[in-house]
């Protein structure tokens, strides 16, 4: 009977079924949707914020009290002082970048030791992983996929091939495990360098590895200040004890390794299912799924983008929206909103509530376009196809712009009619309610519907 509890009607139910469920917030496009701001905004409703996948290639930007912060590995609930934050087992962690991020936050008055937990099963990004990432790209020549060069892909590759090092390894026989992994990587880098040279490319230099390793080992020592936990037990006990959890995704659903625009994707599962494997949650313990999207579309790096704009309109979106990568600084490609892709990612994630970001970027546009279907090799479809690389023509519907400064709006009844019509149109097309609208980068520039 210890796994059963009695509910008010006298029936016995399984304890896990009766427990609180974890909510998930994730991106529905190609990343950069504004997840950091919304996690920070929603955190007061929760006891724990848990990051479930990705690495320091993801930059979550937050602005409040006149300050701007960019988080790469640390969950975005860290600024709400009474909340616990967890780096889950699905995350890959670079000790050097983590240390820099933590020290910057400490200098700004945010002490992390009492608020941040790290899963023992999270994988470590080694110095040689970064070099492997660069060597892989060099060996591909013109076929490169536009990786950030942070070592994310090689780290996940080692994880899947059962050659990775994890946070928990720091506690036992770490030096020997590290040397074995490093030597294996050096052999691989030399092989890739030979391939790059054969194609007329430049090899990746190994002569800076020793200095990088020294900094990395110092950062491993810094990591020891934090609490390493069996996170799968932690999150499930939290729910059983009626504690609320918000699971924070990184990148976007269209970058999912299985369902994104492969091969121009990240190396982890960015969709809702990634929270189950990246935190140790059963599917039955998932509650609300917040899907976050921009009022238009952006993408960083290589890969197909059906609604991309190459004219002044696209440049205007980039300039007004300050569309530059939070981590890389690269220009983001911009285009109209893609409802074919959004319907697809809403389906994959089981989204229950939508959050629309950066609506204010379109304030001055006289006409707003929305892609409602694709014409693929001459045939019309509303379904997202196997490949969007070639032969995909977006079919647009045009709506009148609101041409009003939304940043002055603080509640729903202040929003202009043309904007409300655009929101209603999106809800009909996506068959999912838009519950939150962001009209500026600050924490306060957010409207509940």
Secondary structure, 3 states (H helix, E strand, C coil): CCCEEECCCCCEEEHHHHCCCEEEEEECCCCCCCHHHHHHHHHHHCCEEEECCECCCCCEEEEECCEEEEECCCCCCCCCCCCEEEECCCEEECHHHHHHHHHHHHHCCCCCCCCEEEECCCEECCHHHHHHHHHHHHHHHHHCCCCCCCCHHHHHHHHHCCCCCEHHHHHCCHHHHHHHHHHHHHHHHHHHHHHHHHCCCCCCCCCCHHHHHHHHHHHHHHHCCCEEECHHHHHHHHHHCCCCEEEECCCCHHHCCCCCCCCCCCCCCCCCHHHHHHHCCCHHHEEEEEEEEECCEEECCCCCCCCECCCHHHHHHHHHHCCECCCCCCECEEECEEHHHHHHHHHHHCCCEEEEECHHHHCCCCEEEEEEEEEECCEEECCCCCCCCCCEEEEEEEEECCCCCHHHCCCHHHCCHHHHHHHHHHHHHHCCCEEEEECCCECCCEEEC
